[in-house]
Amino acid sequence: MNILKIFLSFLITLVLTIASGCKDNSTNPPTQTGELIPLALNNMWVLKSESYDSTGAILSTRIDTMRITGDTLINNEKWFIFNYSKHSLSTNRSDGYYSYYETPILEYKYPAKVGDVILFPDSLKREVISTNVQITAGNATYTVYHYYDYYINNVTDLSWNVFNAPNIGTIRIEAFRKKSQQQKYITMKVDLISYKLN
């Protein structure tokens, strides 16, 4: 009988200790360490892409796999190559995630704060909307950075929401088109299904 009481007391203490150590990610910002999109040989992300018409009906669905297949040195800096294009080079620096198009271009500021902006030469503006929003994709919920992309000077009526989870990668991309001056409709959504990091 005493052994049962001791065991139950130990079990209750263990459960309370574990429960008190758990944190609610919905109120805590994501980590500011590591990399926004982790880059290493054979890292892989499986993504589900759906396109929609203006009524919200699904036009097409497909599954894509992004994989890092190689790396190269440019000016003594390591750049990683993705399987979808040998010309798609990426690296992480202390101020964020970069792509290489004849010269390095900062794609996503990280770490970042709400209101940070990147202006691209083609009039695209990328703004940090949140550093602590929750997104459910596949069978998991992630705390992510929310980036909003749109063209200034009305170059086009397209805009995007991009949700990146630090140390995991892109969780969701949503593309929108204007229906009218006040209304937008979603034209495409890409969700992370699974990933494998090395």
Order of alpha helices (4+ residues) and beta strands (2+ residues): alpha-beta-beta-beta-beta-beta-beta-beta-beta-beta-beta-beta-beta
